[in-house]
Amino acid sequence: MFDISRQMEVFPTTVDLKRIDPSLNMRRFYRMSVQPDLFGGACLVREWGRIGFRGQMMVETHPDEGNAITALMKLAAVKKRRGYVQ
């Protein structure tokens, strides 16, 4: 019928963003992913920093995967308004 490998995700669980501006010597990344936790909830794992370096990481816990994906989508929209692209 249809090829599953070509079908896009409606609600992505991972987002990788970059912001590169050579005039400002700016090379940043922002990575977000939704992962299950041990207690039946979900975590939004956020990583950011300069491309080529380790960067920082923060974990937000949410009661379920739906809330975590909603938080991911809102944060991705904010980052895209600030100049990050996929």
Phi and psi restraints in degrees (range 20) as a CNS / XPLOR table:
assign (resid 1 and name C) (resid 2 and name N)
       (resid 2 and name CA) (resid 2 and name C) 1.0 -137.0 20.0 2
assign (resid 2 and name N) (resid 2 and name CA)
       (resid 2 and name C) (resid 3 and name N) 1.0 155.3 20.0 2
assign (resid 2 and name C) (resid 3 and name N)
       (resid 3 and name CA) (resid 3 and name C) 1.0 -87.2 20.0 2
assign (resid 3 and name N) (resid 3 and name CA)
       (resid 3 and name C) (resid 4 and name N) 1.0 114.6 20.0 2
assign (resid 3 and name C) (resid 4 and name N)
       (resid 4 and name CA) (resid 4 and name C) 1.0 -66.0 20.0 2
assign (resid 4 and name N) (resid 4 and name CA)
       (resid 4 and name C) (resid 5 and name N) 1.0 -32.5 20.0 2
assign (resid 4 and name C) (resid 5 and name N)
       (resid 5 and name CA) (resid 5 and name C) 1.0 -65.9 20.0 2
assign (resid 5 and name N) (resid 5 and name CA)
       (resid 5 and name C) (resid 6 and name N) 1.0 -21.3 20.0 2
assign (resid 5 and name C) (resid 6 and name N)
       (resid 6 and name CA) (resid 6 and name C) 1.0 -95.0 20.0 2
assign (resid 6 and name N) (resid 6 and name CA)
       (resid 6 and name C) (resid 7 and name N) 1.0 -8.4 20.0 2
assign (resid 6 and name C) (resid 7 and name N)
       (resid 7 and name CA) (resid 7 and name C) 1.0 -78.4 20.0 2
assign (resid 7 and name N) (resid 7 and name CA)
       (resid 7 and name C) (resid 8 and name N) 1.0 132.2 20.0 2
assign (resid 7 and name C) (resid 8 and name N)
       (resid 8 and name CA) (resid 8 and name C) 1.0 -81.1 20.0 2
assign (resid 8 and name N) (resid 8 and name CA)
       (resid 8 and name C) (resid 9 and name N) 1.0 153.1 20.0 2
assign (resid 8 and name C) (resid 9 and name N)
       (resid 9 and name CA) (resid 9 and name C) 1.0 -78.2 20.0 2
assign (resid 9 and name N) (resid 9 and name CA)
       (resid 9 and name C) (resid 10 and name N) 1.0 135.8 20.0 2
assign (resid 9 and name C) (resid 10 and name N)
       (resid 10 and name CA) (resid 10 and name C) 1.0 -75.8 20.0 2
assign (resid 10 and name N) (resid 10 and name CA)
       (resid 10 and name C) (resid 11 and name N) 1.0 -42.2 20.0 2
assign (resid 10 and name C) (resid 11 and name N)
       (resid 11 and name CA) (resid 11 and name C) 1.0 -121.4 20.0 2
assign (resid 11 and name N) (resid 11 and name CA)
       (resid 11 and name C) (resid 12 and name N) 1.0 93.8 20.0 2
assign (resid 11 and name C) (resid 12 and name N)
       (resid 12 and name CA) (resid 12 and name C) 1.0 -67.7 20.0 2
assign (resid 12 and name N) (resid 12 and name CA)
       (resid 12 and name C) (resid 13 and name N) 1.0 146.7 20.0 2
assign (resid 12 and name C) (resid 13 and name N)
       (resid 13 and name CA) (resid 13 and name C) 1.0 -101.9 20.0 2
assign (resid 13 and name N) (resid 13 and name CA)
       (resid 13 and name C) (resid 14 and name N) 1.0 -7.8 20.0 2
assign (resid 13 and name C) (resid 14 and name N)
       (resid 14 and name CA) (resid 14 and name C) 1.0 -136.4 20.0 2
assign (resid 14 and name N) (resid 14 and name CA)
       (resid 14 and name C) (resid 15 and name N) 1.0 142.6 20.0 2
assign (resid 14 and name C) (resid 15 and name N)
       (resid 15 and name CA) (resid 15 and name C) 1.0 -138.3 20.0 2
assign (resid 15 and name N) (resid 15 and name CA)
       (resid 15 and name C) (resid 16 and name N) 1.0 128.2 20.0 2
assign (resid 15 and name C) (resid 16 and name N)
       (resid 16 and name CA) (resid 16 and name C) 1.0 -116.0 20.0 2
assign (resid 16 and name N) (resid 16 and name CA)
       (resid 16 and name C) (resid 17 and name N) 1.0 120.7 20.0 2
assign (resid 16 and name C) (resid 17 and name N)
       (resid 17 and name CA) (resid 17 and name C) 1.0 -120.4 20.0 2
assign (resid 17 and name N) (resid 17 and name CA)
       (resid 17 and name C) (resid 18 and name N) 1.0 151.2 20.0 2
assign (resid 17 and name C) (resid 18 and name N)
       (resid 18 and name CA) (resid 18 and name C) 1.0 -136.2 20.0 2
assign (resid 18 and name N) (resid 18 and name CA)
       (resid 18 and name C) (resid 19 and name N) 1.0 150.1 20.0 2
assign (resid 18 and name C) (resid 19 and name N)
       (resid 19 and name CA) (resid 19 and name C) 1.0 -136.7 20.0 2
assign (resid 19 and name N) (resid 19 and name CA)
       (resid 19 and name C) (resid 20 and name N) 1.0 111.1 20.0 2
assign (resid 19 and name C) (resid 20 and name N)
       (resid 20 and name CA) (resid 20 and name C) 1.0 -123.0 20.0 2
assign (resid 20 and name N) (resid 20 and name CA)
       (resid 20 and name C) (resid 21 and name N) 1.0 122.6 20.0 2
assign (resid 20 and name C) (resid 21 and name N)
       (resid 21 and name CA) (resid 21 and name C) 1.0 -139.1 20.0 2
assign (resid 21 and name N) (resid 21 and name CA)
       (resid 21 and name C) (resid 22 and name N) 1.0 97.5 20.0 2
assign (resid 21 and name C) (resid 22 and name N)
       (resid 22 and name CA) (resid 22 and name C) 1.0 -60.8 20.0 2
assign (resid 22 and name N) (resid 22 and name CA)
       (resid 22 and name C) (resid 23 and name N) 1.0 -30.5 20.0 2
assign (resid 22 and name C) (resid 23 and name N)
       (resid 23 and name CA) (resid 23 and name C) 1.0 -66.8 20.0 2
assign (resid 23 and name N) (resid 23 and name CA)
       (resid 23 and name C) (resid 24 and name N) 1.0 -27.3 20.0 2
assign (resid 23 and name C) (resid 24 and name N)
       (resid 24 and name CA) (resid 24 and name C) 1.0 -102.2 20.0 2
assign (resid 24 and name N) (resid 24 and name CA)
       (resid 24 and name C) (resid 25 and name N) 1.0 5.3 20.0 2
assign (resid 24 and name C) (resid 25 and name N)
       (resid 25 and name CA) (resid 25 and name C) 1.0 55.2 20.0 2
assign (resid 25 and name N) (resid 25 and name CA)
       (resid 25 and name C) (resid 26 and name N) 1.0 44.2 20.0 2
assign (resid 25 and name C) (resid 26 and name N)
       (resid 26 and name CA) (resid 26 and name C) 1.0 -111.1 20.0 2
assign (resid 26 and name N) (resid 26 and name CA)
       (resid 26 and name C) (resid 27 and name N) 1.0 122.2 20.0 2
assign (resid 26 and name C) (resid 27 and name N)
       (resid 27 and name CA) (resid 27 and name C) 1.0 -140.1 20.0 2
assign (resid 27 and name N) (resid 27 and name CA)
       (resid 27 and name C) (resid 28 and name N) 1.0 89.8 20.0 2
assign (resid 27 and name C) (resid 28 and name N)
       (resid 28 and name CA) (resid 28 and name C) 1.0 -116.1 20.0 2
assign (resid 28 and name N) (resid 28 and name CA)
       (resid 28 and name C) (resid 29 and name N) 1.0 154.6 20.0 2
assign (resid 28 and name C) (resid 29 and name N)
       (resid 29 and name CA) (resid 29 and name C) 1.0 -128.6 20.0 2
assign (resid 29 and name N) (resid 29 and name CA)
       (resid 29 and name C) (resid 30 and name N) 1.0 156.5 20.0 2
assign (resid 29 and name C) (resid 30 and name N)
       (resid 30 and name CA) (resid 30 and name C) 1.0 -144.4 20.0 2
assign (resid 30 and name N) (resid 30 and name CA)
       (resid 30 and name C) (resid 31 and name N) 1.0 118.9 20.0 2
assign (resid 30 and name C) (resid 31 and name N)
       (resid 31 and name CA) (resid 31 and name C) 1.0 -123.0 20.0 2
assign (resid 31 and name N) (resid 31 and name CA)
       (resid 31 and name C) (resid 32 and name N) 1.0 132.9 20.0 2
assign (resid 31 and name C) (resid 32 and name N)
       (resid 32 and name CA) (resid 32 and name C) 1.0 -131.4 20.0 2
assign (resid 32 and name N) (resid 32 and name CA)
       (resid 32 and name C) (resid 33 and name N) 1.0 141.6 20.0 2
assign (resid 32 and name C) (resid 33 and name N)
       (resid 33 and name CA) (resid 33 and name C) 1.0 -148.5 20.0 2
assign (resid 33 and name N) (resid 33 and name CA)
       (resid 33 and name C) (resid 34 and name N) 1.0 147.5 20.0 2
assign (resid 33 and name C) (resid 34 and name N)
       (resid 34 and name CA) (resid 34 and name C) 1.0 -101.9 20.0 2
assign (resid 34 and name N) (resid 34 and name CA)
       (resid 34 and name C) (resid 35 and name N) 1.0 126.5 20.0 2
assign (resid 34 and name C) (resid 35 and name N)
       (resid 35 and name CA) (resid 35 and name C) 1.0 -133.3 20.0 2
assign (resid 35 and name N) (resid 35 and name CA)
       (resid 35 and name C) (resid 36 and name N) 1.0 144.3 20.0 2
assign (resid 35 and name C) (resid 36 and name N)
       (resid 36 and name CA) (resid 36 and name C) 1.0 -70.9 20.0 2
assign (resid 36 and name N) (resid 36 and name CA)
       (resid 36 and name C) (resid 37 and name N) 1.0 149.8 20.0 2
assign (resid 36 and name C) (resid 37 and name N)
       (resid 37 and name CA) (resid 37 and name C) 1.0 -106.8 20.0 2
assign (resid 37 and name N) (resid 37 and name CA)
       (resid 37 and name C) (resid 38 and name N) 1.0 -179.7 20.0 2
assign (resid 37 and name C) (resid 38 and name N)
       (resid 38 and name CA) (resid 38 and name C) 1.0 -77.2 20.0 2
assign (resid 38 and name N) (resid 38 and name CA)
       (resid 38 and name C) (resid 39 and name N) 1.0 -11.1 20.0 2
assign (resid 38 and name C) (resid 39 and name N)
       (resid 39 and name CA) (resid 39 and name C) 1.0 -109.9 20.0 2
assign (resid 39 and name N) (resid 39 and name CA)
       (resid 39 and name C) (resid 40 and name N) 1.0 18.2 20.0 2
assign (resid 39 and name C) (resid 40 and name N)
       (resid 40 and name CA) (resid 40 and name C) 1.0 88.9 20.0 2
assign (resid 40 and name N) (resid 40 and name CA)
       (resid 40 and name C) (resid 41 and name N) 1.0 -0.3 20.0 2
assign (resid 40 and name C) (resid 41 and name N)
       (resid 41 and name CA) (resid 41 and name C) 1.0 -96.8 20.0 2
assign (resid 41 and name N) (resid 41 and name CA)
       (resid 41 and name C) (resid 42 and name N) 1.0 -158.4 20.0 2
assign (resid 41 and name C) (resid 42 and name N)
       (resid 42 and name CA) (resid 42 and name C) 1.0 -142.8 20.0 2
assign (resid 42 and name N) (resid 42 and name CA)
       (resid 42 and name C) (resid 43 and name N) 1.0 153.4 20.0 2
assign (resid 42 and name C) (resid 43 and name N)
       (resid 43 and name CA) (resid 43 and name C) 1.0 -120.2 20.0 2
assign (resid 43 and name N) (resid 43 and name CA)
       (resid 43 and name C) (resid 44 and name N) 1.0 140.3 20.0 2
assign (resid 43 and name C) (resid 44 and name N)
       (resid 44 and name CA) (resid 44 and name C) 1.0 -101.0 20.0 2
assign (resid 44 and name N) (resid 44 and name CA)
       (resid 44 and name C) (resid 45 and name N) 1.0 111.1 20.0 2
assign (resid 44 and name C) (resid 45 and name N)
       (resid 45 and name CA) (resid 45 and name C) 1.0 -96.9 20.0 2
assign (resid 45 and name N) (resid 45 and name CA)
       (resid 45 and name C) (resid 46 and name N) 1.0 121.6 20.0 2
assign (resid 45 and name C) (resid 46 and name N)
       (resid 46 and name CA) (resid 46 and name C) 1.0 -115.1 20.0 2
assign (resid 46 and name N) (resid 46 and name CA)
       (resid 46 and name C) (resid 47 and name N) 1.0 130.9 20.0 2
assign (resid 46 and name C) (resid 47 and name N)
       (resid 47 and name CA) (resid 47 and name C) 1.0 -129.0 20.0 2
assign (resid 47 and name N) (resid 47 and name CA)
       (resid 47 and name C) (resid 48 and name N) 1.0 139.0 20.0 2
assign (resid 47 and name C) (resid 48 and name N)
       (resid 48 and name CA) (resid 48 and name C) 1.0 -152.0 20.0 2
assign (resid 48 and name N) (resid 48 and name CA)
       (resid 48 and name C) (resid 49 and name N) 1.0 159.2 20.0 2
assign (resid 48 and name C) (resid 49 and name N)
       (resid 49 and name CA) (resid 49 and name C) 1.0 157.9 20.0 2
assign (resid 49 and name N) (resid 49 and name CA)
       (resid 49 and name C) (resid 50 and name N) 1.0 -167.1 20.0 2
assign (resid 49 and name C) (resid 50 and name N)
       (resid 50 and name CA) (resid 50 and name C) 1.0 -83.1 20.0 2
assign (resid 50 and name N) (resid 50 and name CA)
       (resid 50 and name C) (resid 51 and name N) 1.0 138.3 20.0 2
assign (resid 50 and name C) (resid 51 and name N)
       (resid 51 and name CA) (resid 51 and name C) 1.0 -61.2 20.0 2
assign (resid 51 and name N) (resid 51 and name CA)
       (resid 51 and name C) (resid 52 and name N) 1.0 130.4 20.0 2
assign (resid 51 and name C) (resid 52 and name N)
       (resid 52 and name CA) (resid 52 and name C) 1.0 98.1 20.0 2
assign (resid 52 and name N) (resid 52 and name CA)
       (resid 52 and name C) (resid 53 and name N) 1.0 -7.1 20.0 2
assign (resid 52 and name C) (resid 53 and name N)
       (resid 53 and name CA) (resid 53 and name C) 1.0 -121.0 20.0 2
assign (resid 53 and name N) (resid 53 and name CA)
       (resid 53 and name C) (resid 54 and name N) 1.0 167.7 20.0 2
assign (resid 53 and name C) (resid 54 and name N)
       (resid 54 and name CA) (resid 54 and name C) 1.0 -66.3 20.0 2
assign (resid 54 and name N) (resid 54 and name CA)
       (resid 54 and name C) (resid 55 and name N) 1.0 -47.9 20.0 2
assign (resid 54 and name C) (resid 55 and name N)
       (resid 55 and name CA) (resid 55 and name C) 1.0 83.1 20.0 2
assign (resid 55 and name N) (resid 55 and name CA)
       (resid 55 and name C) (resid 56 and name N) 1.0 -162.9 20.0 2
assign (resid 55 and name C) (resid 56 and name N)
       (resid 56 and name CA) (resid 56 and name C) 1.0 -119.8 20.0 2
assign (resid 56 and name N) (resid 56 and name CA)
       (resid 56 and name C) (resid 57 and name N) 1.0 164.0 20.0 2
assign (resid 56 and name C) (resid 57 and name N)
       (resid 57 and name CA) (resid 57 and name C) 1.0 -141.7 20.0 2
assign (resid 57 and name N) (resid 57 and name CA)
       (resid 57 and name C) (resid 58 and name N) 1.0 143.6 20.0 2
assign (resid 57 and name C) (resid 58 and name N)
       (resid 58 and name CA) (resid 58 and name C) 1.0 -140.0 20.0 2
assign (resid 58 and name N) (resid 58 and name CA)
       (resid 58 and name C) (resid 59 and name N) 1.0 141.4 20.0 2
assign (resid 58 and name C) (resid 59 and name N)
       (resid 59 and name CA) (resid 59 and name C) 1.0 -118.6 20.0 2
assign (resid 59 and name N) (resid 59 and name CA)
       (resid 59 and name C) (resid 60 and name N) 1.0 124.5 20.0 2
assign (resid 59 and name C) (resid 60 and name N)
       (resid 60 and name CA) (resid 60 and name C) 1.0 -108.9 20.0 2
assign (resid 60 and name N) (resid 60 and name CA)
       (resid 60 and name C) (resid 61 and name N) 1.0 130.6 20.0 2
assign (resid 60 and name C) (resid 61 and name N)
       (resid 61 and name CA) (resid 61 and name C) 1.0 -94.8 20.0 2
assign (resid 61 and name N) (resid 61 and name CA)
       (resid 61 and name C) (resid 62 and name N) 1.0 143.4 20.0 2
assign (resid 61 and name C) (resid 62 and name N)
       (resid 62 and name CA) (resid 62 and name C) 1.0 -134.0 20.0 2
assign (resid 62 and name N) (resid 62 and name CA)
       (resid 62 and name C) (resid 63 and name N) 1.0 152.7 20.0 2
assign (resid 62 and name C) (resid 63 and name N)
       (resid 63 and name CA) (resid 63 and name C) 1.0 -66.5 20.0 2
assign (resid 63 and name N) (resid 63 and name CA)
       (resid 63 and name C) (resid 64 and name N) 1.0 -28.4 20.0 2
assign (resid 63 and name C) (resid 64 and name N)
       (resid 64 and name CA) (resid 64 and name C) 1.0 -151.4 20.0 2
assign (resid 64 and name N) (resid 64 and name CA)
       (resid 64 and name C) (resid 65 and name N) 1.0 171.8 20.0 2
assign (resid 64 and name C) (resid 65 and name N)
       (resid 65 and name CA) (resid 65 and name C) 1.0 -66.3 20.0 2
assign (resid 65 and name N) (resid 65 and name CA)
       (resid 65 and name C) (resid 66 and name N) 1.0 -33.4 20.0 2
assign (resid 65 and name C) (resid 66 and name N)
       (resid 66 and name CA) (resid 66 and name C) 1.0 -61.6 20.0 2
assign (resid 66 and name N) (resid 66 and name CA)
       (resid 66 and name C) (resid 67 and name N) 1.0 -44.1 20.0 2
assign (resid 66 and name C) (resid 67 and name N)
       (resid 67 and name CA) (resid 67 and name C) 1.0 -66.1 20.0 2
assign (resid 67 and name N) (resid 67 and name CA)
       (resid 67 and name C) (resid 68 and name N) 1.0 -38.3 20.0 2
assign (resid 67 and name C) (resid 68 and name N)
       (resid 68 and name CA) (resid 68 and name C) 1.0 -65.9 20.0 2
assign (resid 68 and name N) (resid 68 and name CA)
       (resid 68 and name C) (resid 69 and name N) 1.0 -40.4 20.0 2
assign (resid 68 and name C) (resid 69 and name N)
       (resid 69 and name CA) (resid 69 and name C) 1.0 -68.4 20.0 2
assign (resid 69 and name N) (resid 69 and name CA)
       (resid 69 and name C) (resid 70 and name N) 1.0 -37.1 20.0 2
assign (resid 69 and name C) (resid 70 and name N)
       (resid 70 and name CA) (resid 70 and name C) 1.0 -61.7 20.0 2
assign (resid 70 and name N) (resid 70 and name CA)
       (resid 70 and name C) (resid 71 and name N) 1.0 -43.9 20.0 2
assign (resid 70 and name C) (resid 71 and name N)
       (resid 71 and name CA) (resid 71 and name C) 1.0 -63.6 20.0 2
assign (resid 71 and name N) (resid 71 and name CA)
       (resid 71 and name C) (resid 72 and name N) 1.0 -39.5 20.0 2
assign (resid 71 and name C) (resid 72 and name N)
       (resid 72 and name CA) (resid 72 and name C) 1.0 -61.7 20.0 2
assign (resid 72 and name N) (resid 72 and name CA)
       (resid 72 and name C) (resid 73 and name N) 1.0 -46.1 20.0 2
assign (resid 72 and name C) (resid 73 and name N)
       (resid 73 and name CA) (resid 73 and name C) 1.0 -65.5 20.0 2
assign (resid 73 and name N) (resid 73 and name CA)
       (resid 73 and name C) (resid 74 and name N) 1.0 -40.5 20.0 2
assign (resid 73 and name C) (resid 74 and name N)
       (resid 74 and name CA) (resid 74 and name C) 1.0 -64.3 20.0 2
assign (resid 74 and name N) (resid 74 and name CA)
       (resid 74 and name C) (resid 75 and name N) 1.0 -44.4 20.0 2
assign (resid 74 and name C) (resid 75 and name N)
       (resid 75 and name CA) (resid 75 and name C) 1.0 -67.0 20.0 2
assign (resid 75 and name N) (resid 75 and name CA)
       (resid 75 and name C) (resid 76 and name N) 1.0 -37.5 20.0 2
assign (resid 75 and name C) (resid 76 and name N)
       (resid 76 and name CA) (resid 76 and name C) 1.0 -63.6 20.0 2
assign (resid 76 and name N) (resid 76 and name CA)
       (resid 76 and name C) (resid 77 and name N) 1.0 -38.9 20.0 2
assign (resid 76 and name C) (resid 77 and name N)
       (resid 77 and name CA) (resid 77 and name C) 1.0 -64.1 20.0 2
assign (resid 77 and name N) (resid 77 and name CA)
       (resid 77 and name C) (resid 78 and name N) 1.0 -40.5 20.0 2
assign (resid 77 and name C) (resid 78 and name N)
       (resid 78 and name CA) (resid 78 and name C) 1.0 -63.7 20.0 2
assign (resid 78 and name N) (resid 78 and name CA)
       (resid 78 and name C) (resid 79 and name N) 1.0 -44.8 20.0 2
assign (resid 78 and name C) (resid 79 and name N)
       (resid 79 and name CA) (resid 79 and name C) 1.0 -65.5 20.0 2
assign (resid 79 and name N) (resid 79 and name CA)
       (resid 79 and name C) (resid 80 and name N) 1.0 -36.8 20.0 2
assign (resid 79 and name C) (resid 80 and name N)
       (resid 80 and name CA) (resid 80 and name C) 1.0 -67.0 20.0 2
assign (resid 80 and name N) (resid 80 and name CA)
       (resid 80 and name C) (resid 81 and name N) 1.0 -35.0 20.0 2
assign (resid 80 and name C) (resid 81 and name N)
       (resid 81 and name CA) (resid 81 and name C) 1.0 -65.6 20.0 2
assign (resid 81 and name N) (resid 81 and name CA)
       (resid 81 and name C) (resid 82 and name N) 1.0 -27.6 20.0 2
assign (resid 81 and name C) (resid 82 and name N)
       (resid 82 and name CA) (resid 82 and name C) 1.0 -86.8 20.0 2
assign (resid 82 and name N) (resid 82 and name CA)
       (resid 82 and name C) (resid 83 and name N) 1.0 1.8 20.0 2
assign (resid 82 and name C) (resid 83 and name N)
       (resid 83 and name CA) (resid 83 and name C) 1.0 110.3 20.0 2
assign (resid 83 and name N) (resid 83 and name CA)
       (resid 83 and name C) (resid 84 and name N) 1.0 0.9 20.0 2
assign (resid 83 and name C) (resid 84 and name N)
       (resid 84 and name CA) (resid 84 and name C) 1.0 -77.0 20.0 2
assign (resid 84 and name N) (resid 84 and name CA)
       (resid 84 and name C) (resid 85 and name N) 1.0 143.8 20.0 2
assign (resid 84 and name C) (resid 85 and name N)
       (resid 85 and name CA) (resid 85 and name C) 1.0 -129.7 20.0 2
assign (resid 85 and name N) (resid 85 and name CA)
       (resid 85 and name C) (resid 86 and name N) 1.0 160.6 20.0 2
